[in-house]
Amino acid sequence: MSDPIKVDFSDKGKGRGSSTKEVYIPPEKAGLKIFISIIITIIGGAVAYYFMLPAMNFGSLDFYIFWAVVAAIFIGANFLLSKAFMRPEYIPYVKKVAIAPIIIVVILALVLGVGYLTSCVLFRAASYSELLSFNESTDLDSGVTKIDSTVDFRNVAMIDAAAAEKLADKVLGDLATIGLESQFELASEYSTQINYNGDPCRVYPLRYGNFFKWLNNTKDGFPGYVIVNMNNQETEFVLLDKESTAGYMKYSPTEFLQKNLRRIVRFEYPTAIIGNISFEADDNGTPYWICEIIEKKVGLIGGDDVKAIVMVDAVSGESQYFTIDEVKAGETTDSEGNKVSLSWIDQVYNADLLVQQYNYYGTYLNGFWNSVFGQSGVKKATVGSSYIAMDDDVYIYTGVTSVTADESILGFILINQRTKDAMFYTTTGATESAAQNSAQGALSDKGWSATFPLLINLDGEATYFMSMKDASNVVKGYAMVNVSNYNIVATDAADGNPDLVKCINNYSKVLKDTKNVSINVDTSVAPETPVVDNNEQTNNAQSNTVTGVITDIRSQIENGSTCYYIMVAGADSYFRVSADDVPEAIFFEKGDLVTVTFADASDEAWVDAKDITTPEAESTAA
């Protein structure tokens, strides 16, 4: 084996004006090595494309990252095959070969830089402010759920997403009936609030519990989905027919390989920029995935907006592409001339995108520099949002406040999530957070938290409506706060059992006493809500009793209340009870004979007791 060629690349011994010209020494079989590098790059690029799923679109940042990765694969492969890490004399050759991919990356970087400048809000503030337009209105009755003597609460969401998720998680136990217990969990990030057959509902798809559970179940897919009625809190696991032609749901964003939803859409629409993905069910209960297709409306990379959707059948994987005009119209015609209804689709524009577009409008309506210095007319959406069901569509609701972020609103906006029709209502009053604080203050001894307020028109009186939840996201009561005066607040009784009629009556009384305003609301059509006990069950849940001597008793403070953990002879676990619910618990001692009433045992280390009594108390009551 010959000695390696030694070349002096330094300037040692040369004059100041002299220069060194690099000597390019190719390795043996350089052409073959380049060919192999290209093959490796193609394979590596295909693998990168399979997992990165970039849009072949100059408006997508992933497009530039992907080609940078491809260039890096080629340069790295050629470096390794040339053994330049062992033979430094080959480094100039490797650099020369890398010039072409580096030039491509530099050109793409320049395109991205120019795209950034053409999309920079400094120069395009007006374009950003025009992404969302409004139908100005001051008529509260035209756009807000009005509750009066003729309209009831049946289309009002009585709980928020967190409470709905708590309910949805419970019904996963129904999977035990088909032998799939503990295999799935909720894919809550894809849940959507929809109008389902006229009712405000939230639907939850599933995901596999972990990689090994995916291996065990991916062949059959997901057995169904969960739907929660946001009004009456009825929760159902919708079990699909495994024996049907299509079977279970097989396509999801949480799948790993070929059945991954983004991969399906990407391979069919390689240039599409995929935005938010949401899960919905049509009026027949058929599950679908709704994928936003994004276009950049400001310059090359700015101003996200929805130009179309791809609707994918979650069972069959069949996809359909609809333009935004077709979706807004609510129907289209298929290739055979048959009409296809699209009005059941509720979320085309996700809430984050709509709030972002409103903030562009409120911030840059009078130009970029005004948003920085004078800030004349600058406003923004308040923190948080909620949903209102109207006319078979779902609207996102949020208040509007000044950029100083004070505790008052300038008005509020309603935006249709299917059509992007937007309405602004001028009104003054408290922000949603101020209303939440007011409601929580009225029940401060309970330590309950208020859901994000829903704005309702209570017989002409703008009112924030909230549910009050405990630390486990279980609804314990309701609260109403007046928009114009957040000191006017009313709740139902603080006994932990939600009572909407009582809340309405209390609010009506406070309005009469404080503002001399009378409201006429027909409480006979208020929906019945489940009565909640400490075991998060309804009063229809089966009750059990045990009588025995207290062998151990412990206490701790939870959410501002004292809770007692009591062990009774003959029982397998502690019983937990709050002193707020059973005041006599503060007098219990070891050796006392008690009767404990409780629902079915839970998976916790204790069981929540419905009631604990002593024989003396029972005889006295008798």
GUFITOR-301653 format. One record per residue (C-alpha): residue in one letter; x, y, z. Coordinates in steps of 0.1 Angstrom, whole numbers, plus 5000, padded with zeros to 4 digits. Each point is the difference from the previous one (the first is absolute). Example, Ala and Ser with C-alpha at 12.3 -4.5 7.8 and 13.67 -1.06 7.14 Angstrom:
residues 2
A512349555078S501450344993
end
This chain:
residues 622
M500050005000S501550344990D500550285024P497450275000I500750314979K501150295021V499250354989D500950325018F496950224999S501550275022D501450344990K503349945019G503050144981K498050204976G499950384997R497250225011G498650034965S500249644991S496949785000T499449635004K497949814975E498249705014V500949674984Y497049784994I501049645004P497149774993P499849675018E500149674981K496849934980A498850355007G497249974974L498649695016K500150155034I498050304988F497549774984I499749805033S499650335018I497250104977I498349665007I500450055037T498650354997I497049884982I499349735026G500750235029G497950274984A497149764995V500249895037A500250375011Y497050084978Y498049705014F500450125036M500350384995L497150024975P501050354987A497850184975M501750054966N499050365003F502250315002G497650145026S500849725025L502950035024D500349625000F500850014963Y503250195006I501049785030F499449684979W502350114972A502750115025V499849655015V500349844965A503150214993A501549905033I499449634993F501950034966I502950205015G500349765029A499849694978N502750134977F502250095029L499749665015L500449814968S503150204990K501549935035A500950365003F499949965038M503049774996R501750164969P500150385005E501350054965Y496649914987I498250285019P500550264972Y498449754976V497049945023K499650385003K499950034963V497449734996A497950175027I499850334981A496949904980P497849905029I501350295021I499050244971I496549854999V499750045038V501250364997I497650084972L497149865021A501250205030L499950314978V496549924989L498949955036G501750335009V498250184972G496849835011Y500550125035L500450364988T496949984978S498149865029C501450225028V497350185019L502150315000F499350044963R496749814997A498050115031A497050104978S499949654984Y500149835034S497150225012E497949904970L500149625007L496850035020S497150234992F497050085022N496350064997E499750285026S496949965022T498750145033D497049785002L500649765029D497049794990S501349924965G503149815009V499949885036T498149715014K496950165014I498349845030D496650135008S496449895005T500049814967V503549874996D501649755023F503549895009R500149694979N502550144975V502350145027A503249825009M499749955038I503649875004D503350084985A502649784981A501849905032A496849885017A498949824968E503349824998K499649885036L496649854990A501449854968D502949845018K497549815022V498249824973L503249844986G499249735026D497349894975L502849854979A500249725026T496849864984I502049924968G503249895017L501950324993E500350165034S503150215007Q501049994963F499050354990E499950355014L498450334988A501750194972S498750335015E502150234979Y497949904970S496650045017T497550244986Q496950175012I497349944974N496350054995Y498849645000N496349964990G499350345015D501949945033P503450155010C502249705004R503749935001V501549694983Y503249825010P502049764979L502349745015R503749935000Y501949695009G501249995036N503649944990F502249854972F499449645011K496250055001W500350144965L501749684989N497149805015N497150204986T501150184969K498749724977D496450065011G500450375008F498050225024P496649845011G498250345002Y499950345015V498550195029I497350264997V499150235029N496850215000M501250345014N496550095011N498649715019Q503449835005E498949674986T503149804989E500149714975F502749784986V499049964963L501049644992L500549934963D499149684983K503149794998E498349744978S498950264974T501950034967A502150295012G500349905037Y501550225026M501750344995K503449934985Y501350354991S501150265025P502750275005T501249785030E500749704978F503749934994L500549884964Q498049974969K496650065017N501250345014L497650264989R502550274991R501949744979I496849914981V499350374992R503650084992F500449714974E496850104983Y500650375001P503850055000T499950384997A497250075026I501050185032I498149805026G498750215029N497949905030I498449665001S496749955018F497749715006E496350014993A497049784995D497250064975D496349995010N500049624994G503049955024T502549924973P503550125011Y502150234979W503250195002I500050364987C503450124989E500550374993I501950084968I501950335006E500950274975K502350295007K498250334993V502850245009G503249974980L501549664997I499849875036G497650225019G496350045007D498749655005D496549944988V497949694990K499549954962A498549655001I499549695022V500849644995M497349785016V501249655008D497649725010A501649875032V498849644993S500749964963G502850254995E498250154970S500950374996Q498150284982Y501350354992F497650295003T500750374993I499250255027D497250144978E498449664999V500249965037K498650355006A497149934977G499249695020E499649774971T501749894968T499549764971D501949684995S501349854967E496649844994G498050325004N498749915035K499850275027V502349955029S499250185033L502950165018S497950215025W500649745027I503750095001D500550245030Q503750075002V501850114969Y501850295016N501649905034A499650245029D503750095002L500150114964L496950225003V501250175032Q503450064983Q498350164970Y497950225023N503150115018Y501650104967Y496950204992G499850175034T503850075002Y500850114964L496850164988N501650355002G503549894990F503049845015W501650315016N496750095016S500049655017V503450085015F499750375010G496750184999Q497949685003S496950194990G497149764996V502249705007K498249715017K500349635004A498149695010T499849925036V501849685013G497949694994S497049924978S496749805001Y497549874975I496450094992A497749784980M497750194976D498149904968D501749664997D503550165002V502550065027Y501450345007I503150095019Y499450275026T502550235017G500050345015V502050304987T502050225022S502650284996V503749924998T500550135035A498349685011D497750155026E497049845016S497450134976I498949904965L499350224970G497749744985F500149644988I500349814968L498249694986I501649824971N498449714981Q502549715000R498749874966T499550324980K502250255019D497150255001A501050235029M497950245020F501250265025Y497750145027T500850315019T499349985037T501850095032G500549805030A502349755018T502449774982E499449625002S502949975026A498550265022A496649824998Q501849675009N501650165030S496750155011A498349664998Q502949835018G499950265027A496449945007L500949645008S503550055013D499549775030K499549714975G503150054980W498249934968S501150154967A497850154973T499949894964F500750254973P496850214998L497449954974L498250324989I496249975000N497350264995L497849935030D496750164989G501950314988E502650015028A503649914988T501149735025Y503149785005F499049655007M502549765016S500249665016M501949965033K502449705001D502049845027A503649894997S498949694981N498250204974V496649875013V497350264997K498750105034G497850304992Y499250294977A500650375002M498750314981V501850334999N498750324985V502150134971S499550375007N500649965037Y502049695011N499150075037I496649874991V500549635004A497849715009T500549635005D497949705007A500249865036A503649915009D499149645009G501949844971N496949914981P499550214969D496650164998L499550234969V496550115010K501250125034C502950194984I497650174976N497650095028N502850145022Y501450204971S496650144992K499650115036V503450175001L499350184968K496750135014D501550115033T503150164985K499050144966N496349995003V500049784968S497549724996I500649714978N497549744987V501549664996D498049684998T501849775024S497749714993V502049934968A503450005018P501849684993E500349745028T503649975011P501649705018V500250045038V503649955009D501349845032N503549955013N500449694979E499250194968Q497049784994T496350094996N497549945027N498849704980A503349835007Q499849695021S500650075037N501749765025T500250025038V502349865026T499850025037G502949965023V502350155026I502550274989T503549855002D501950304986I499250364991R502250264983S499450354986Q501550254976I499150334983E498949974964N498950314980G499350195032S497949735016T500949735026C499749654987Y499949695023Y501349664990I498349745021M500749635003V497149785012A500449655013G499049764973A500850244971D502849954975S500950374996Y499650355015F496950204996R500550374991V497550265010S500150385001A499050195032D498050234977D497849714990V499949825034P500750265028E499749725026A503349854988I502050245021F498749825031F500849644988E502549815020K501649665000G497649745015D496850184988L497449784983V499050154966T498049924969V501750104967T498050054968F502049994969A499949934963D501949724982A503749985009S502450194978D503649944989E501350245026A501549915034W496850125016V496250014993D498150335001A497249975025K496550144992D499150025037I501349885034T497649985030T500149865035P497349785014E499150275025A499450254972E497949754981S497849935031T499650375006A499050064964A497549725003
end
